Amino acid sequence: GVPFGYGGPHAGFLATSQTFARKMPGRIIGLSIDATGKPAYRMAMQTREQHIRRDKATSNICTAQALLANISALYGMYHGPAGLKAIASHCQQAATLLHAGLLKLGCSSPAEPFFDTVCVSPPGGMSVDDVMAAGVAEGLNFRKLSESQLTLACDETTSLADLEAVWRAFGNGAAPPFSADELLATTAAESAVPAPLVRTSEFMAHPVFCSHQSEHQMLRYIFKLANKDISLVHCMIPLGSCTMKLNSTAEMMPVTWKEVNGIHPFAPADQTTGYAELISSLEAMLCEITGFPGMSLQPNSGASGEYAGLRAIRAYQASQGESERNVCLIPVSAHGTNPASAAMCGMRIVPIGCDADGNIDVADLKAKAAKHAAKLSALMVTYPSTHGVFEETIVEICDTIHASGGQVYMDGANMNAQVGLCGPGYFGADVCHLNLHKTFCIPHGGGGPGIGPIGVAAHLKPFIPSHPVVPMGGAEAFGTVAAAPWGSASILPISWMYCAMMGADGLRRATAIAILNANYMAARLAGHYKVLYTGKAGFCAHEFILDLREFKGSAGVTEADIAKRLADYNFHAPTMSWPVAGTIMVEPTESEDKAELDRFCDALIAIRAEIAQIEQGVMPRDDNLLKNAPHTAAVVLADEWARPYTRTAAAYPVASLRQAKFWPTTSRVNDTYGDRNLVCSCPPLEVFVEDEAEMASG
């Protein structure tokens, strides 16, 4: 169900035995229960930048292509097992008919079974190149396997007219001496599938795969699921380090165009000149923004960009006869993917401390850079820091690493505070990855797709990723990091549209407003919560950290309690316990207006008052608005109510919620239970029936 998209985005699926389940990268959904005992799904494994344990890192994969996985799942639900089998049969029947016609035209083919793809040699008097050219004249592209063979594939869209066009191409433009209908009468319905490959077992037996097979029912099912998710259509999502900003309709429109999403990743270059112009233009804009002369759009995520950037550094150092350089300095506040990426590149990780203000400890950095100078490969640094402040010593930090023979890798997760004001290439970094799904407006999609291009200094340009099929990248490239030459190419127009429509002045203003919004919120909240880190002038960057640790002692309240209570106020929680345990990190972005910033601040201020009630003994420590949050409609509307606060306080803590209320559908999830159920055990149909009945009554 996912289009070609000139190579992406696409979802990849990985399976393993139970033995290795907990070593898998990515995210796994497991079955748990909520506070009322109701079944609830949760991320039983959530390997993302905030959760990777640097001492246990085996992979830097943090981005799951969730949107594409959902598209594929919905495709399977819509067609069901019978529909998918019918599609497969059509593909095989079309390939069988195509093959039979090509043999009648004088082609030869290996005597091997096939499913949807046939391999043939051209008929006498025609070369492979002749057939390729004739195919283009018919509006068809074939794959040149060798100088003597081509391959052709059929899918569910293949029609008899398509097959006849192929036959004409193999006849050098002449109509075949037979019709598809005539051939059908004398050709086996399907090619023989070897007996060991014939599936006899049942598949897709869960009721969900036969319940939504009209377009109306599928539409309703999709919206029912969407209505369970709190998203940017409901409120700001203040996740620190995630940059959940507006994805405008104008930016999204080109993704739906067939000219964008319907092109094969290996289509001939003369058929993809529009993409070539778009890619070149976007690379130029990103180079100007970052201050780098080189840019690769191939990496499919920020984590992939980290890996590509470090590999480029190591390839460059090897070219200089410095393969022994394998030490990577990483601040203890870094994203978890940083040490994971370094480990994947065979690097030895040396941690760098931070000072009391959240900055890199420059003295510690200089000491360790000097100590490891002979083998220093790189420093990985985030700017602004993961603590939400601009490192005032960033130029000195870069100079220190260069003086010891190393390279500076900058994590671009916080680029939304740099665009138009500064850039990694301008203040000394050698390579930086960008998150186009953060700073440059590609939607997060519930965890993907993303794009993590890398910008590089001139000396690293020869080492950026290449591709074995399409000439591109550096002349001395270390290799390839994505299956397609330009990664998830079909969503590049989103970022191109953003940059083109905003222009230089607009991009600079967006950055300034993102920083202004964060500082406004920090100032409003400073009288109620402790803002953990600021710069010397008392300001933060584009995000800030609120320290909640004192409430655990004073009221028994944790950061998770506050995050859950925010759901009752119609808000998604900020980032919890990262980069500092017991805190929340807030990033408003430039997309939110003052009214929404105030609404969020008002919610947190009201929650502080609820905490005060616990501190003062008005509310019990184990049975209060925070410990019982979030409050679902089923809980609030239940016949019995034995809690020491009113239903109104639970569901409508501020009056405006009566006009627009997002109801959480699940009470607090039992994480311990969920951890024991790593792999989802789908509940029986009765559970879903009960859920539907509950939703109807609510």
C-alpha positions as CSV (number, residue, x, y, z in Angstrom):
1,G,0.0,0.0,0.0
2,V,3.0,2.3,0.1
3,P,4.0,4.1,-3.2
4,F,7.5,4.0,-4.7
5,G,8.2,7.6,-3.8
6,Y,11.4,7.6,-5.8
7,G,12.8,5.3,-3.1
8,G,11.0,6.1,0.1
9,P,9.8,6.4,2.7
10,H,9.1,2.7,3.3
11,A,8.8,0.5,6.4
12,G,11.2,-2.3,7.0
13,F,10.2,-5.2,9.2
14,L,12.5,-7.3,11.4
15,A,11.5,-10.5,13.2
16,T,13.4,-12.6,15.7
17,S,13.0,-15.5,18.1
18,Q,12.0,-14.9,21.7
19,T,15.7,-15.4,22.6
20,F,16.8,-12.2,21.0
21,A,13.5,-10.1,21.4
22,R,14.9,-7.8,24.0
23,K,18.0,-7.0,22.0
24,M,16.0,-5.8,19.0
25,P,16.4,-2.2,17.9
26,G,13.4,0.1,17.4
27,R,10.1,0.0,19.2
28,I,7.9,-2.9,20.1
29,I,4.2,-2.6,21.2
30,G,3.2,-4.9,24.0
31,L,-0.1,-5.6,25.8
32,S,-0.6,-4.2,29.3
33,I,-3.6,-3.2,31.5
34,D,-4.6,0.2,32.8
35,A,-5.5,1.2,36.4
36,T,-9.1,-0.2,35.9
37,G,-7.8,-3.5,34.6
38,K,-8.8,-2.7,31.0
39,P,-6.4,-4.0,28.3
40,A,-4.1,-1.3,27.0
41,Y,-1.3,-1.2,24.5
42,R,2.1,0.5,25.3
43,M,5.6,0.6,24.0
44,A,7.2,-2.3,25.8
45,M,10.5,-1.4,24.2
46,Q,11.0,2.2,23.2
47,T,14.5,2.5,21.8
48,R,14.7,6.2,21.0
49,E,17.3,8.8,21.7
50,Q,16.2,9.3,25.3
51,H,16.1,5.7,26.2
52,I,19.2,4.1,24.7
53,R,21.5,2.9,27.5
54,R,24.9,3.9,26.4
55,D,26.6,1.1,28.3
56,K,24.3,-1.5,26.6
57,A,23.9,0.1,23.1
58,T,23.9,-2.5,20.3
59,S,22.1,-0.3,17.7
60,N,21.4,3.4,17.1
61,I,18.1,2.7,15.5
62,C,15.5,4.9,17.1
63,T,13.2,5.9,14.3
64,A,10.4,3.4,13.5
65,Q,8.7,4.1,10.2
66,A,5.4,4.1,12.0
67,L,3.3,5.9,9.4
68,L,4.4,3.5,6.7
69,A,3.9,0.5,8.9
70,N,0.3,1.7,9.6
71,I,-0.3,2.2,5.9
72,S,0.8,-1.4,5.2
73,A,-1.4,-2.6,8.1
74,L,-4.4,-0.8,6.9
75,Y,-3.8,-2.1,3.4
76,G,-3.8,-5.6,4.9
77,M,-7.0,-4.9,6.9
78,Y,-8.8,-3.5,3.9
79,H,-8.1,-6.4,1.6
80,G,-8.0,-9.2,4.2
81,P,-6.5,-12.6,3.7
82,A,-8.8,-13.4,0.8
83,G,-8.1,-10.1,-0.9
84,L,-4.4,-10.4,-0.5
85,K,-4.5,-13.9,-1.9
86,A,-6.5,-12.6,-4.9
87,I,-3.9,-9.9,-5.4
88,A,-1.1,-12.4,-5.3
89,S,-3.0,-14.7,-7.8
90,H,-3.5,-11.7,-10.1
91,C,0.2,-10.9,-10.0
92,Q,1.2,-14.5,-10.7
93,Q,-1.4,-14.9,-13.5
94,A,-0.3,-11.7,-15.1
95,A,3.4,-12.8,-15.0
96,T,2.5,-16.2,-16.4
97,L,0.6,-14.7,-19.3
98,L,3.3,-12.2,-19.9
99,H,5.9,-14.9,-19.9
100,A,3.9,-17.1,-22.3
101,G,3.6,-14.2,-24.8
102,L,7.3,-13.4,-24.7
103,L,8.2,-17.0,-25.4
104,K,5.8,-16.9,-28.5
105,L,7.7,-13.8,-29.6
106,G,11.0,-15.7,-29.6
107,C,12.4,-14.8,-26.2
108,S,14.2,-17.3,-24.1
109,S,13.9,-17.7,-20.4
110,P,15.6,-19.7,-17.6
111,A,13.6,-22.9,-16.8
112,E,13.0,-21.8,-13.3
113,P,9.8,-21.2,-11.3
114,F,8.8,-17.6,-10.9
115,F,6.1,-15.7,-9.1
116,D,5.5,-12.1,-10.2
117,T,8.9,-11.4,-12.0
118,V,10.1,-13.0,-15.2
119,C,13.6,-13.0,-16.6
120,V,14.0,-13.2,-20.4
121,S,16.5,-12.7,-23.2
122,P,15.3,-10.6,-26.2
123,P,14.1,-12.2,-29.4
124,G,16.5,-12.6,-32.3
125,G,17.5,-9.4,-34.0
126,M,17.0,-7.2,-30.9
127,S,19.5,-6.4,-28.2
128,V,18.6,-5.6,-24.6
129,D,19.2,-1.9,-25.3
130,D,16.8,-2.1,-28.3
131,V,14.1,-3.6,-26.1
132,M,14.7,-1.0,-23.3
133,A,14.3,1.9,-25.9
134,A,11.2,0.3,-27.4
135,G,9.8,0.0,-23.9
136,V,10.3,3.7,-23.2
137,A,8.5,4.4,-26.5
138,E,5.5,2.5,-25.0
139,G,5.7,4.3,-21.7
140,L,7.4,1.4,-19.9
141,N,10.7,0.9,-18.0
142,F,12.3,-2.5,-17.9
143,R,15.3,-3.6,-15.8
144,K,18.5,-4.4,-17.6
145,L,19.9,-7.3,-15.7
146,S,22.8,-7.9,-18.0
147,E,23.8,-7.4,-21.7
148,S,21.7,-10.4,-22.5
149,Q,18.8,-10.4,-20.0
150,L,16.0,-8.2,-18.7
151,T,13.5,-8.6,-15.9
152,L,9.9,-7.5,-15.8
153,A,7.6,-7.5,-12.8
154,C,3.8,-7.6,-12.5
155,D,1.6,-6.3,-9.7
156,E,-2.1,-5.9,-9.0
157,T,-2.4,-2.9,-11.3
158,T,-1.1,-4.8,-14.3
159,S,-3.8,-5.0,-17.0
160,L,-4.1,-6.8,-20.3
161,A,-3.3,-3.5,-22.1
162,D,-0.1,-3.3,-20.1
163,L,0.9,-6.8,-21.2
164,E,0.1,-6.0,-24.9
165,A,2.3,-2.9,-24.6
166,V,5.2,-5.1,-23.4
167,W,4.8,-7.5,-26.2
168,R,4.8,-4.6,-28.7
169,A,8.1,-3.4,-27.2
170,F,9.6,-6.9,-27.6
171,G,8.3,-6.9,-31.2
172,N,10.1,-3.6,-31.9
173,G,6.8,-1.7,-32.0
174,A,4.9,-4.2,-34.0
175,A,1.6,-5.6,-32.7
176,P,2.0,-9.2,-31.6
177,P,0.5,-11.9,-33.8
178,F,-1.8,-12.9,-31.0
179,S,-4.0,-11.1,-28.4
180,A,-4.1,-11.4,-24.7
181,D,-7.5,-13.1,-24.9
182,E,-6.2,-15.7,-27.3
183,L,-3.3,-16.4,-25.2
184,L,-5.4,-16.7,-22.1
185,A,-7.3,-19.6,-23.6
186,T,-4.1,-21.7,-24.1
187,T,-2.1,-20.7,-21.1
188,A,-2.1,-22.2,-17.6
189,A,-3.9,-19.9,-15.1
190,E,-0.8,-19.8,-12.9
191,S,2.8,-20.9,-13.1
192,A,3.7,-23.9,-11.1
193,V,4.8,-23.0,-7.6
194,P,7.2,-25.6,-6.1
195,A,5.2,-27.7,-3.6
196,P,7.4,-26.8,-0.6
197,L,6.6,-23.2,-1.2
198,V,2.8,-23.6,-1.3
199,R,1.2,-22.1,1.8
200,T,-1.5,-24.2,3.5
201,S,-1.6,-22.6,6.9
202,E,-4.1,-20.0,7.9
203,F,-2.9,-16.4,8.1
204,M,-4.3,-13.0,9.2
205,A,-7.0,-14.8,11.3
206,H,-7.6,-12.0,13.7
207,P,-11.1,-10.4,13.3
208,V,-9.6,-7.0,12.5
209,F,-8.5,-8.4,9.1
210,C,-12.1,-9.0,8.0
211,S,-14.0,-6.2,9.7
212,H,-13.2,-3.1,7.6
213,Q,-13.5,-4.0,3.9
214,S,-15.7,-1.3,2.6
215,E,-14.3,2.2,2.0
216,H,-16.8,3.7,4.5
217,Q,-16.0,1.2,7.2
218,M,-12.2,1.6,6.7
219,L,-12.6,5.4,6.8
220,R,-14.6,5.1,10.1
221,Y,-12.0,2.8,11.5
222,I,-9.1,5.1,10.7
223,F,-10.9,8.1,12.3
224,K,-11.8,6.0,15.3
225,L,-8.2,5.2,15.9
226,A,-7.2,8.8,15.2
227,N,-9.7,10.1,17.8
228,K,-7.8,8.1,20.4
229,D,-4.6,10.1,19.8
230,I,-3.9,13.5,21.2
231,S,-2.1,15.4,18.4
232,L,-1.2,18.8,17.1
233,V,-4.8,19.2,16.0
234,H,-5.8,19.3,19.7
235,C,-3.0,21.1,21.4
236,M,0.7,22.0,21.4
237,I,3.0,19.0,21.9
238,P,5.8,20.4,24.0
239,L,8.2,17.5,23.7
240,G,11.7,18.8,24.4
241,S,14.3,17.9,21.7
242,C,11.5,16.8,19.4
243,T,10.4,20.1,17.7
244,M,6.8,19.3,17.1
245,K,5.9,22.2,14.8
246,L,3.3,23.0,12.2
247,N,3.2,20.8,9.1
248,S,1.3,23.1,6.8
249,T,-1.1,21.8,4.2
250,A,0.7,23.6,1.4
251,E,3.9,21.8,2.3
252,M,2.1,18.4,2.4
253,M,0.3,18.7,-0.9
254,P,3.1,17.7,-3.3
255,V,3.5,14.3,-1.5
256,T,0.1,13.3,-2.9
257,W,1.1,14.1,-6.5
258,K,1.8,11.1,-8.8
259,E,4.8,12.9,-10.2
260,V,6.3,12.8,-6.7
261,N,5.2,9.5,-5.2
262,G,4.9,7.3,-8.3
263,I,8.5,7.3,-9.5
264,H,10.7,4.2,-9.2
265,P,14.0,4.9,-7.4
266,F,16.0,3.7,-10.3
267,A,14.0,5.4,-13.1
268,P,16.3,6.7,-15.8
269,A,17.9,10.1,-15.1
270,D,16.2,11.7,-18.1
271,Q,12.8,10.9,-16.6
272,T,13.6,12.4,-13.2
273,T,14.9,15.9,-14.0
274,G,12.3,17.4,-11.8
275,Y,13.5,15.5,-8.8
276,A,17.1,16.3,-9.7
277,E,16.3,20.0,-9.6
278,L,14.4,19.7,-6.3
279,I,17.2,17.8,-4.7
280,S,19.9,20.1,-5.9
281,S,17.9,23.2,-4.8
282,L,17.3,21.7,-1.3
283,E,20.9,20.7,-0.9
284,A,21.9,24.3,-1.7
285,M,19.5,25.8,0.8
286,L,20.6,23.4,3.6
287,C,24.2,24.1,2.8
288,E,23.7,27.9,3.1
289,I,21.7,27.4,6.4
290,T,24.4,25.1,8.0
291,G,27.5,26.8,6.5
292,F,28.7,23.5,4.9
293,P,29.8,23.1,1.2
294,G,28.6,19.4,1.1
295,M,25.3,17.8,1.8
296,S,24.0,14.2,1.6
297,L,20.2,13.6,1.7
298,Q,20.6,9.8,1.8
299,P,20.3,9.0,5.6
300,N,16.7,8.1,6.6
301,S,16.8,9.3,10.2
302,G,18.8,11.4,12.6
303,A,20.4,8.2,13.9
304,S,21.4,7.2,10.4
305,G,22.8,10.6,9.8
306,E,24.9,10.2,13.0
307,Y,26.3,6.9,11.7
308,A,26.9,8.4,8.2
309,G,28.7,11.4,9.6
310,L,31.0,9.3,11.8
311,R,31.7,6.9,9.0
312,A,32.7,9.9,6.8
313,I,35.1,11.1,9.5
314,R,36.7,7.7,9.9
315,A,37.0,7.3,6.1
316,Y,38.7,10.7,5.9
317,Q,41.1,9.8,8.7
318,A,41.9,6.5,7.1
319,S,42.7,8.3,3.8
320,Q,45.2,10.4,5.9
321,G,46.9,7.3,7.2
322,E,45.2,7.8,10.6
323,S,43.1,4.7,10.9
324,E,44.2,4.3,14.5
325,R,42.1,7.3,15.5
326,N,39.1,5.6,17.2
327,V,38.4,7.6,20.3
328,C,35.1,9.5,20.4
329,L,34.5,12.1,23.1
330,I,30.8,12.4,24.1
331,P,29.3,14.6,26.8
332,V,27.3,12.7,29.4
333,S,24.2,14.8,28.5
334,A,24.2,13.7,24.8
335,H,21.4,11.9,23.0
336,G,21.6,8.2,23.6
337,T,22.0,7.6,19.9
338,N,25.4,9.4,20.0
339,P,27.3,6.6,21.9
340,A,25.3,4.0,20.1
341,S,26.3,5.4,16.7
342,A,29.9,5.6,17.8
343,A,29.8,2.0,19.0
344,M,28.5,0.9,15.6
345,C,31.4,2.7,14.0
346,G,33.9,0.7,16.1
347,M,34.8,3.7,18.2
348,R,36.0,3.8,21.8
349,I,33.7,6.1,23.8
350,V,35.1,8.5,26.4
351,P,32.6,10.5,28.4
352,I,32.9,14.2,29.0
353,G,31.4,15.8,32.1
354,C,29.1,18.8,32.4
355,D,29.4,21.7,34.8
356,A,26.7,22.9,37.3
357,D,25.2,25.2,34.6
358,G,24.6,22.3,32.2
359,N,27.5,23.2,29.9
360,I,30.3,21.0,28.7
361,D,33.1,21.0,31.3
362,V,35.8,22.6,29.1
363,A,38.6,21.7,31.5
364,D,37.6,18.0,31.4
365,L,37.3,18.2,27.6
366,K,40.8,19.7,27.2
367,A,42.3,17.2,29.6
368,K,40.8,14.2,27.8
369,A,41.5,15.6,24.3
370,A,45.1,16.0,25.3
371,K,45.2,12.5,26.9
372,H,43.8,10.8,23.8
373,A,45.3,13.2,21.2
374,A,47.2,10.3,19.4
375,K,43.9,8.4,18.9
376,L,41.3,11.1,19.0
377,S,38.8,10.7,16.2
378,A,35.9,12.9,17.0
379,L,33.8,14.9,19.5
380,M,30.0,14.5,19.3
381,V,28.4,17.7,20.6
382,T,24.8,19.0,20.5
383,Y,24.2,22.8,20.1
384,P,22.3,24.2,21.8
385,S,23.0,21.6,24.4
386,T,20.5,19.0,25.4
387,H,20.1,21.0,28.6
388,G,18.5,23.8,26.5
389,V,21.3,26.4,26.7
390,F,23.7,27.8,24.1
391,E,27.2,26.6,24.8
392,E,29.1,29.9,25.0
393,T,32.4,28.1,24.6
394,I,31.4,26.2,21.4
395,V,34.1,27.8,19.3
396,E,36.7,27.1,21.9
397,I,35.4,23.5,22.1
398,C,35.8,23.0,18.3
399,D,39.3,24.5,18.4
400,T,40.4,22.2,21.2
401,I,39.4,19.1,19.2
402,H,41.0,20.3,16.0
403,A,44.2,21.1,17.9
404,S,44.3,17.5,19.1
405,G,43.8,16.1,15.5
406,G,40.1,15.3,15.9
407,Q,37.0,16.2,14.0
408,V,33.8,17.8,15.4
409,Y,30.5,16.0,14.8
410,M,27.5,18.2,15.7
411,D,24.2,16.6,16.6
412,G,21.6,18.7,14.8
413,A,18.6,17.8,17.0
414,N,18.4,21.3,18.2
415,M,18.9,23.1,14.9
416,N,15.6,24.9,15.4
417,A,17.5,27.3,17.6
418,Q,20.2,28.0,15.0
419,V,18.6,28.5,11.6
420,G,19.3,32.0,10.3
421,L,21.2,33.0,13.4
422,C,24.2,30.7,13.3
423,G,25.3,27.4,11.9
424,P,27.6,24.5,12.6
425,G,29.8,25.1,9.6
426,Y,30.2,28.7,10.6
427,F,31.6,28.1,14.1
428,G,33.9,25.2,13.5
429,A,32.0,21.8,13.2
430,D,33.2,19.4,10.5
431,V,29.9,17.5,10.0
432,C,26.3,17.8,11.3
433,H,23.2,15.9,10.7
434,L,19.9,17.6,10.4
435,N,16.4,16.3,11.3
436,L,14.1,17.4,8.5
437,H,11.3,15.8,10.5
438,K,12.0,18.4,13.3
439,T,13.4,21.7,12.1
440,F,12.2,21.4,8.5
441,C,8.6,20.4,9.0
442,I,8.3,16.8,7.9
443,P,5.6,15.3,10.2
444,H,6.8,12.9,12.9
445,G,4.2,10.3,11.8
446,G,4.1,8.7,15.2
447,G,7.8,7.8,14.9
448,G,8.6,8.1,11.3
449,P,9.3,8.7,8.4
450,G,12.2,11.0,9.0
451,I,15.2,12.2,7.0
452,G,18.6,12.9,8.6
453,P,20.9,14.5,6.0
454,I,24.4,15.3,6.8
455,G,26.3,18.5,6.0
456,V,30.0,18.3,5.7
457,A,33.1,20.5,5.5
458,A,35.0,20.5,2.2
459,H,37.6,17.9,3.3
460,L,34.8,15.4,4.1
461,K,32.9,15.9,0.9
462,P,34.7,13.0,-0.9
463,F,33.5,10.6,1.8
464,I,29.7,11.2,1.9
465,P,27.5,8.2,1.1
466,S,27.4,6.9,-2.5
467,H,25.1,4.3,-4.1
468,P,26.0,1.1,-6.0
469,V,23.3,1.6,-8.7
470,V,23.0,5.4,-9.2
471,P,26.3,7.4,-9.5
472,M,26.2,10.0,-6.6
473,G,27.9,11.0,-3.4
474,G,31.6,11.2,-2.7
475,A,34.4,9.8,-4.9
476,E,35.9,8.1,-1.9
477,A,32.6,7.3,-0.2
478,F,32.6,4.9,2.8
479,G,29.5,3.1,1.4
480,T,25.7,3.4,1.5
481,V,23.3,4.0,4.3
482,A,20.0,3.6,2.6
483,A,18.5,1.3,-0.1
484,A,17.5,4.3,-2.3
485,P,20.0,6.9,-3.6
486,W,18.3,9.8,-1.9
487,G,16.6,8.0,0.9
488,S,13.0,9.0,1.6
489,A,12.9,11.2,-1.5
490,S,9.2,11.7,-1.8
491,I,9.0,13.7,1.4
492,L,11.8,16.0,0.5
493,P,9.3,18.4,-1.1
494,I,7.9,19.2,2.4
495,S,11.2,20.6,3.6
496,W,11.8,22.3,0.2
497,M,8.4,24.0,0.4
498,Y,9.0,25.1,3.9
499,C,12.3,26.7,3.1
500,A,11.1,28.3,-0.2
501,M,7.9,29.7,1.3
502,M,9.6,31.1,4.4
503,G,12.6,32.5,2.7
504,A,15.7,33.7,4.6
505,D,13.9,36.3,6.6
506,G,11.1,34.0,7.5
507,L,13.4,31.2,8.7
508,R,15.4,33.6,10.8
509,R,12.2,35.0,12.4
510,A,10.9,31.5,13.1
511,T,14.1,30.7,15.0
512,A,13.8,33.9,17.0
513,I,10.2,33.2,17.9
514,A,11.0,29.7,18.9
515,I,13.6,31.0,21.4
516,L,11.3,33.8,22.5
517,N,8.4,31.4,23.2
518,A,10.6,29.1,25.3
519,N,11.9,32.1,27.3
520,Y,8.4,33.5,27.8
521,M,7.1,30.2,29.2
522,A,10.2,29.7,31.4
523,A,9.7,33.2,32.8
524,R,6.0,32.6,33.5
525,L,6.7,29.3,35.2
526,A,9.8,30.3,37.1
527,G,7.7,31.5,40.1
528,H,6.1,28.0,40.4
529,Y,8.8,25.6,39.3
530,K,12.6,25.6,39.2
531,V,14.0,26.2,35.8
532,L,17.0,24.0,35.9
533,Y,19.5,25.5,33.4
534,T,19.9,28.9,31.8
535,G,22.8,30.8,30.2
536,K,24.8,33.5,32.0
537,A,22.2,36.1,31.1
538,G,19.4,34.0,32.6
539,F,17.9,32.9,29.3
540,C,17.4,29.5,27.7
541,A,17.6,28.5,24.1
542,H,14.5,27.0,22.3
543,E,13.6,24.7,25.2
544,F,13.9,24.5,29.0
545,I,13.9,22.0,31.8
546,L,11.7,22.2,34.8
547,D,13.0,20.4,37.9
548,L,10.3,18.4,39.6
549,R,12.4,16.3,42.0
550,E,11.5,18.3,45.1
551,F,7.8,17.2,44.8
552,K,8.7,13.5,45.3
553,G,9.7,14.3,48.9
554,S,7.1,17.0,49.6
555,A,4.1,15.4,48.1
556,G,5.0,12.0,46.8
557,V,4.5,13.4,43.3
558,T,6.7,12.3,40.3
559,E,7.3,13.7,36.9
560,A,5.1,10.9,35.5
561,D,2.2,12.0,37.8
562,I,2.4,15.6,36.4
563,A,2.7,14.3,32.8
564,K,-0.4,12.1,33.2
565,R,-2.3,15.0,34.9
566,L,-1.6,17.2,31.9
567,A,-3.7,14.9,29.8
568,D,-6.7,15.9,31.8
569,Y,-6.0,19.5,30.8
570,N,-5.9,18.5,27.1
571,F,-2.1,18.5,26.8
572,H,0.5,16.0,25.6
573,A,3.2,15.6,28.1
574,P,6.7,17.2,27.7
575,T,9.8,15.0,27.5
576,M,10.1,13.2,30.8
577,S,13.3,12.5,32.8
578,W,15.7,13.3,30.0
579,P,18.4,14.5,29.9
580,V,17.9,14.8,33.7
581,A,15.9,12.3,35.8
582,G,13.0,13.7,37.6
583,T,12.4,16.6,35.2
584,I,10.3,17.6,32.2
585,M,11.7,19.4,29.2
586,V,9.5,21.8,27.3
587,E,9.9,22.9,23.7
588,P,7.0,25.1,22.4
589,T,8.5,25.8,18.9
590,E,7.6,28.9,16.9
591,S,4.3,27.5,15.7
592,E,2.3,28.2,18.9
593,D,0.7,31.6,19.6
594,K,0.7,33.3,22.9
595,A,-2.8,32.0,23.8
596,E,-1.6,28.4,23.5
597,L,1.5,29.1,25.5
598,D,-0.5,30.7,28.2
599,R,-3.0,27.8,28.2
600,F,-0.1,25.3,28.8
601,C,1.5,27.6,31.5
602,D,-1.9,28.0,33.2
603,A,-2.3,24.2,33.3
604,L,1.1,23.7,34.9
605,I,0.4,26.5,37.4
606,A,-2.9,24.9,38.3
607,I,-1.2,21.5,38.7
608,R,1.3,23.2,41.1
609,A,-1.7,24.3,43.2
610,E,-2.9,20.7,43.2
611,I,0.5,19.6,44.4
612,A,0.3,22.2,47.2
613,Q,-3.0,20.6,48.4
614,I,-1.1,17.4,48.9
615,E,1.8,19.1,50.6
616,Q,-0.6,20.8,53.0
617,G,-2.4,17.6,53.8
618,V,-5.7,18.6,52.1
619,M,-5.4,15.7,49.7
620,P,-3.9,12.3,50.6
621,R,-0.5,11.4,49.0
622,D,-1.8,8.1,47.5
623,D,-5.3,9.1,46.3
624,N,-5.4,12.5,44.6
625,L,-5.9,14.2,41.2
626,L,-2.3,13.5,40.1
627,K,-1.9,9.9,41.3
628,N,-5.2,8.9,39.6
629,A,-4.6,10.8,36.4
630,P,-5.5,10.6,33.6
631,H,-9.3,10.4,34.1
632,T,-11.2,8.7,31.3
633,A,-14.8,9.3,30.5
634,A,-15.6,5.8,31.7
635,V,-14.1,6.6,35.1
636,V,-15.7,10.0,35.4
637,L,-19.2,8.7,34.4
638,A,-19.1,5.6,36.5
639,D,-22.0,5.1,39.0
640,E,-19.6,5.0,41.9
641,W,-17.3,7.8,42.9
642,A,-15.3,7.4,46.1
643,R,-12.5,9.8,45.4
644,P,-11.6,12.7,47.7
645,Y,-12.2,15.3,44.9
646,T,-15.1,16.0,42.6
647,R,-15.7,14.7,39.1
648,T,-15.5,18.3,37.9
649,A,-12.0,18.7,39.3
650,A,-11.0,15.5,37.7
651,A,-12.3,16.1,34.2
652,Y,-12.8,19.9,33.9
653,P,-10.0,21.5,36.0
654,V,-10.4,24.7,33.9
655,A,-13.7,25.9,32.6
656,S,-12.6,26.2,29.0
657,L,-12.4,22.4,28.8
658,R,-16.2,22.2,28.8
659,Q,-16.1,23.7,25.3
660,A,-13.5,21.3,23.9
661,K,-12.5,18.3,25.8
662,F,-10.1,15.5,24.6
663,W,-10.9,12.4,26.6
664,P,-8.1,10.0,27.3
665,T,-9.3,6.6,26.4
666,T,-7.0,4.7,28.8
667,S,-6.4,5.2,32.5
668,R,-2.8,5.0,33.8
669,V,-1.0,2.0,32.2
670,N,0.6,-0.6,34.4
671,D,4.2,-0.4,33.1
672,T,5.4,-3.4,35.1
673,Y,2.7,-5.6,33.7
674,G,3.5,-4.3,30.2
675,D,7.2,-5.1,30.6
676,R,6.4,-8.7,31.2
677,N,4.3,-8.8,28.0
678,L,7.0,-7.7,25.5
679,V,5.4,-9.3,22.5
680,C,1.7,-8.5,22.0
681,S,-0.8,-11.2,22.7
682,C,-3.8,-10.0,20.9
683,P,-6.9,-10.1,23.1
684,P,-10.0,-12.0,22.0
685,L,-12.7,-10.4,20.0
686,E,-14.9,-10.1,23.2
687,V,-12.5,-7.4,24.5
688,F,-13.0,-5.3,21.5
689,V,-16.8,-5.7,21.6
690,E,-16.8,-4.6,25.3
691,D,-14.6,-1.6,24.3
692,E,-17.0,-0.5,21.6
693,A,-19.9,-0.8,24.0
694,E,-18.1,1.3,26.6
695,M,-17.2,3.9,24.0
696,A,-20.9,4.1,22.9
697,S,-22.1,4.6,26.4
698,G,-19.4,7.2,27.1
